Amino acid sequence: MAPKTSQLLGLSNPELYAATFTALGEAGPGLDPFGVFSTILTRKQTGKYGKDIVGIVKAPDSIVTGK
């Protein structure tokens, strides 16, 4: 059986859901949610913004797109 996306990315289910919903909500119509998702994953990897994606996306002004 192939590994799940969350397993490949090393994310818990709550982290995957938080990252997905944030990426889709922040990107908005006609914009690229993958860019937002990539930013979220990068922030987790650097450790500068927190170690848990749920905390990263809930932080004030944590995700800013080209608005």
N, C-alpha and C positions, 0 to 999 in steps of 0.2 A: 504494500500500500504506500502510495506517495505521501510525503509529509505535508501537513497543512501549512498554509501561508504563515500563520502565527508561529509555527514551529521553525520555519525557515528564517523568519525575521527575529526570532527569540523574544516574542511578545506574548504576554498573557492575553486571555480573551478580553478583559476589560481594556487593556492597552490598545488592542487591535480595533475594538469598537470606538474608543475615544479618538484614535487617530483617523479612522475612516470617516466618522461623522464630522469631525472638525475639518478635514480636508474637503469633504463635499460641501459643507456649509460655508467655509471661508472662500472657496474658489468662486462660487456664484455662477450664474448662467454664462456660458460661453468661455469661461476661464478654465485653466488646467488644474484639476485637483491633485494630480501627481506631483506637481511642484510643491504644493503645500504639504503633502504627505512626505515628500523627500526632506523638506525642512524640518518636520517633526522628528523624523528618524535621525537626522543629522544632529539635532539638538540633544536627543537622548544619547547618542554615541559620544558626543563631546563631554557630556557630564556637567557642562557649565549652566544648564538650565534646569537640572534635576535629573534623577535617574529613572523616574517613572513617567510614562507618557501621559497618564491621567493627570498628574500634577502639572506637567509641562503645559498641556493645552488648557488647563483651568486657571493658570496664572494670569493676572491682569496684563493686558497688552502683550500676551505671549506670541500670538500669531498675527502678523500684519501682512496683508496682500497688497497688490498694486491698486489700492483704492484712492 
